[in-house]
Amino acid sequence: MKTPLLSICIATYNRASYIGETLDSIIPQLDDDVELLVVDGASTDNTEDIVRKFVKKESRIRYVRLSAKGGVDQDYDKSVELARGEFCWLFTDDDLLKSGAVAAVKTAIKEGHDLLVVNAEVRDRELSVILERQRIIMQDNKLYSPNEMECLFIDALSYISFIGAVVIRRSLWLSRERESYFGTEFVHVGVIFQKPLPETALIIAEPYIIIRFGNAQWTSRIFDVWMFKWPKLVWSFPEFSDSVKRKVCRREPWRSAKALFHNRALGSYTTAEFRMFCPSDTGKVERVIAYVLSIIPASLANLVMVFYFSILAKPAHMALYDLLYSRNAGMLSRLLARSLGVGSR
């Protein structure tokens, strides 16, 4: 069998409501150089039934059901191990590919890069409202040599937290340390930045992906992910100076009263998170502030943050969407946003 140039690798779990639409956006773009591999982490809904219907119609789709749920990091790593392509596109199970996406990636692969980062358009959960037309605002593709990893880190790391943007040489992935990044939620970031790439990386400026914003599997654990797991990972890379890492995120964002207030407005910070995450070595004043912020009426915090983001220019649209469609958004928040002509459908 001919070795495919590209494997589109989807790790999925309980995404019956979305994965059919995702596959529909990919299948018309498949050809003899491209395979589509779906690795199912033992879904308990009817994800398997949906994917197998596609498998019957399209020979270039492979479906592998694992015996147990391994977690997002382990399942994506498994998908790369099982892939047959020279490159792996680590795509998501609820987002969409625009027409021409696969052709553009294949063209870029043939230029000899180790890593491609594919830009995206961001929409709401129903895909009816465009929140951002480009996640990385740029006119032209941008190339990074192996000695420009620091620039890539600064320019793209926040976006690369979205795994669906990543197309990577399979042999490179398999040659690098992965297990130490299991459980971080961002194994791909660890693989990419643990040391310099042997060859170039390219950011594709055209937004060929449509992201379904606010639909991540770990949304219920968002405070832990962004306040602890993400900064711990970002600050773990020895290749980069503290000043470079600081441009991506704070080392301990949970110490920021503004960050806690924002999370309170979203409903992701409560007294439960305070008790669970506030370290014992936190100063007395910090602990008092952190506690008070955990009990402020969430609807009030939401209203304040909606007002704050409503008077900001881009890129506040995604932040507003998060606030207005969180469980803490009250009528006043929505009326305020509507009166200012922002954030509403």
C-alpha positions in Angstrom: 0.0 0.0 0.0 1.3 3.5 -0.9 2.4 5.5 2.1 0.1 8.6 2.4 1.6 12.0 2.5 -0.8 13.1 5.2 -2.8 11.5 8.0 -5.6 13.5 9.4 -5.7 12.2 13.0 -8.8 12.8 15.1 -8.9 11.6 18.7 -12.5 11.6 19.9 -14.6 10.8 22.9 -18.4 11.1 23.2 -18.8 13.6 20.3 -21.8 12.0 18.5 -23.4 15.4 18.3 -20.5 17.0 16.3 -18.2 14.4 14.7 -20.5 13.8 11.7 -20.3 17.4 10.6 -16.5 17.4 11.1 -16.2 14.3 8.9 -18.5 15.8 6.3 -16.1 18.8 6.0 -13.0 16.6 5.5 -14.1 13.7 3.3 -14.6 15.7 0.1 -11.0 16.7 0.4 -9.5 13.2 0.7 -7.4 11.7 -2.1 -4.9 8.9 -2.5 -2.3 10.9 -0.6 -4.5 11.5 2.4 -6.0 9.2 5.0 -8.4 10.0 7.8 -7.9 8.2 11.1 -10.3 8.4 14.0 -9.2 7.0 17.3 -12.1 6.7 19.8 -11.2 6.7 23.4 -14.0 4.2 24.3 -17.0 6.6 23.8 -20.1 5.7 25.7 -22.5 7.5 23.4 -23.1 6.5 19.7 -20.0 8.1 18.3 -18.9 4.7 17.1 -22.1 4.1 15.1 -21.8 7.5 13.4 -18.2 7.0 12.4 -18.7 3.4 11.2 -21.4 4.7 8.8 -18.7 7.0 7.2 -16.2 4.1 7.1 -18.6 2.0 5.1 -18.8 4.8 2.4 -15.2 5.9 2.3 -12.3 3.5 2.2 -9.8 6.2 3.2 -11.2 6.4 6.7 -9.9 4.2 9.4 -11.6 3.8 12.8 -9.9 2.5 15.9 -11.8 2.0 19.1 -9.6 1.9 22.2 -10.5 -0.4 25.1 -10.5 2.4 27.6 -10.4 6.1 27.8 -6.8 7.3 27.8 -7.2 11.0 27.9 -6.7 13.6 25.1 -2.9 13.5 25.3 -2.6 9.7 25.2 -5.2 9.3 22.5 -3.6 11.8 20.1 -0.2 10.2 20.7 -1.8 6.8 19.9 -3.3 8.3 16.7 0.2 9.4 15.6 1.6 5.9 16.4 -1.2 4.3 14.3 -1.1 6.8 11.4 0.5 5.8 8.1 1.2 9.2 6.7 4.5 11.1 6.6 2.8 14.0 8.3 0.0 14.0 10.9 -2.7 16.7 11.1 -3.9 16.5 14.7 -7.4 17.6 14.0 -10.3 18.1 16.5 -13.6 16.2 16.6 -16.0 19.1 16.6 -14.4 21.7 14.3 -14.6 22.0 10.5 -12.2 22.2 7.6 -12.9 24.8 4.9 -12.7 23.8 1.2 -9.1 23.8 0.0 -7.6 23.2 3.4 -6.1 19.8 2.6 -4.7 20.9 -0.7 -3.0 23.9 0.9 -1.4 21.8 3.6 -0.2 19.2 1.1 1.5 22.0 -0.9 3.2 23.3 2.2 4.3 19.9 3.3 6.2 19.4 0.0 8.2 22.5 0.8 10.1 20.5 3.4 8.9 22.0 6.7 8.8 20.0 10.0 5.7 21.8 11.3 2.8 23.6 9.9 0.4 25.8 11.9 -2.9 26.3 10.1 -4.8 29.5 10.9 -8.5 29.5 11.9 -11.7 31.4 11.9 -13.6 31.3 15.2 -17.3 30.9 15.5 -19.8 30.3 18.2 -20.9 26.8 19.2 -23.7 26.7 16.6 -21.2 28.0 13.9 -23.7 30.8 13.1 -21.7 33.8 14.4 -18.1 34.7 13.4 -16.2 35.8 16.5 -12.8 36.2 14.8 -12.1 36.0 11.1 -8.4 35.1 11.8 -7.1 33.7 15.1 -3.6 34.9 14.2 -4.0 38.2 12.4 -1.6 38.1 9.5 -1.6 38.8 5.7 1.0 36.3 4.5 2.4 33.0 5.5 5.4 33.2 7.9 8.4 31.0 7.9 10.6 30.2 11.0 14.0 28.6 10.8 15.2 26.2 13.6 17.1 29.1 15.3 13.9 31.2 15.3 12.0 28.9 17.8 11.8 31.8 20.2 9.9 33.9 17.7 7.5 31.0 16.9 7.0 30.5 20.7 6.0 34.2 21.1 4.0 34.5 17.9 2.0 31.3 17.9 2.1 29.5 21.3 -1.2 30.9 22.6 -2.9 29.8 19.3 -1.1 26.4 19.2 -2.9 25.6 22.5 -5.6 24.6 19.9 -4.3 21.2 18.8 -6.3 21.3 15.5 -3.9 23.8 14.1 -1.0 21.4 14.2 0.4 19.5 11.2 3.7 17.8 12.2 6.2 15.3 10.7 5.3 11.9 12.1 8.9 10.7 12.5 9.7 13.9 14.5 6.8 13.3 16.8 7.8 9.7 17.4 11.4 10.6 18.1 10.5 13.0 20.9 9.5 12.7 24.6 5.7 12.5 24.9 4.8 10.6 28.1 6.0 13.3 30.5 3.4 15.6 28.8 0.4 13.2 29.3 -2.1 14.8 31.5 -1.1 18.4 30.6 -4.0 18.6 28.0 -1.3 19.9 25.5 1.0 17.1 24.6 1.6 18.6 21.1 3.0 21.8 22.7 5.5 19.7 24.7 6.5 17.7 21.6 7.0 20.9 19.5 8.9 23.1 22.0 11.0 20.7 24.1 13.9 21.4 21.8 14.5 23.2 18.5 13.0 21.7 15.3 15.4 20.2 12.9 13.8 22.0 9.9 11.6 25.0 9.4 8.1 25.7 10.7 5.4 27.6 8.7 2.3 29.4 9.8 -0.4 29.3 7.0 -2.1 32.7 7.2 -5.3 31.7 5.4 -7.9 30.5 8.0 -8.7 27.1 6.7 -10.2 25.9 10.0 -13.5 26.8 11.5 -13.3 26.5 15.3 -16.4 25.8 17.3 -15.6 28.1 20.2 -16.3 27.2 23.9 -16.8 23.5 23.1 -13.6 22.0 24.5 -13.9 18.7 26.4 -12.3 20.2 29.4 -14.6 23.3 29.6 -15.7 22.1 33.1 -12.1 22.2 34.2 -11.2 25.5 32.6 -9.9 27.1 35.8 -7.4 24.3 36.5 -6.3 24.2 32.8 -5.6 27.9 32.3 -4.6 28.9 35.8 -2.3 26.0 36.5 -1.7 23.4 33.8 -1.1 25.7 30.9 1.3 28.1 32.7 3.2 25.2 34.3 3.7 23.8 30.8 4.7 27.1 29.2 7.2 27.8 32.0 8.7 24.3 31.8 10.7 24.7 28.6 14.4 25.3 29.3 15.1 26.6 25.8 13.3 29.9 26.5 14.1 32.8 28.9 11.7 34.0 31.6 11.1 37.2 29.6 10.1 35.2 26.6 7.7 33.0 28.6 6.2 36.0 30.3 5.1 37.3 26.9 2.9 34.2 26.6 1.5 34.0 30.1 2.1 34.8 33.7 3.9 32.1 35.7 1.2 32.1 38.4 -1.9 33.7 36.8 -4.0 32.6 39.8 -2.3 35.3 41.8 -3.9 37.9 39.6 -7.1 39.4 41.2 -8.3 40.4 37.7 -7.9 36.8 36.4 -9.8 35.4 39.4 -12.5 38.0 38.9 -12.8 37.1 35.2 -13.1 33.4 36.1 -15.7 34.3 38.7 -17.7 36.1 36.0 -17.5 33.0 33.8 -18.6 30.7 36.7 -15.3 28.8 36.7 -14.1 30.2 40.0 -16.1 29.4 43.2 -15.3 28.6 46.8 -14.7 25.0 45.6 -11.8 26.2 43.4 -10.5 28.4 46.2 -10.3 25.5 48.6 -8.8 23.2 46.0 -6.3 25.4 44.3 -5.2 28.2 46.6 -1.7 27.1 47.8 -1.0 27.0 51.5 2.0 29.3 51.0 -0.2 32.2 49.7 0.1 35.3 51.8 -2.8 36.2 54.2 -3.9 39.2 52.2 -3.8 37.2 48.9 -5.9 34.5 50.5 -8.5 37.0 51.7 -8.7 38.6 48.3 -8.9 35.2 46.6 -11.7 34.2 49.0 -13.7 37.4 48.6 -13.5 37.1 44.8 -14.8 33.5 45.1 -18.1 34.7 46.8 -18.8 37.9 44.9 -22.2 37.5 43.2 -21.3 35.9 39.9 -24.0 37.8 37.9 -22.5 41.1 39.2 -19.0 40.0 38.2 -20.3 39.0 34.8 -22.0 42.4 34.3 -18.8 44.2 35.2 -16.7 42.1 32.8 -19.2 42.5 30.0 -18.9 46.3 30.4 -15.1 46.1 30.5 -14.8 44.0 27.3 -17.6 45.9 25.5 -15.5 49.1 25.5 -12.4 47.3 24.2 -11.5 46.9 20.6 -10.7 43.5 19.1 -10.0 40.8 20.1 -12.7 41.1 22.8 -15.4 39.3 20.8 -14.5 35.8 22.1 -14.2 37.1 25.7 -17.7 38.6 25.3 -19.2 35.5 23.8 -17.8 33.5 26.7 -19.3 35.9 29.3 -22.7 36.3 27.6 -23.3 32.6 27.1 -22.0 31.5 30.5 -24.4 30.3 33.1 -23.8 33.5 35.1 -24.9 36.0 32.4 -27.9 37.8 33.6 -30.5 39.9 31.8 -28.5 43.1 32.6 -25.4 41.7 31.0 -27.2 40.9 27.8 -29.1 44.2 27.7 -25.8 46.1 28.2 -24.2 44.2 25.4 -27.2 44.7 23.1 -27.3 48.4 23.9 -23.7 48.8 22.9 -24.2 46.7 19.8 -21.7 44.0 20.8 -21.8 40.3 21.7 -25.3 39.5 20.5 -26.3 37.1 17.8 
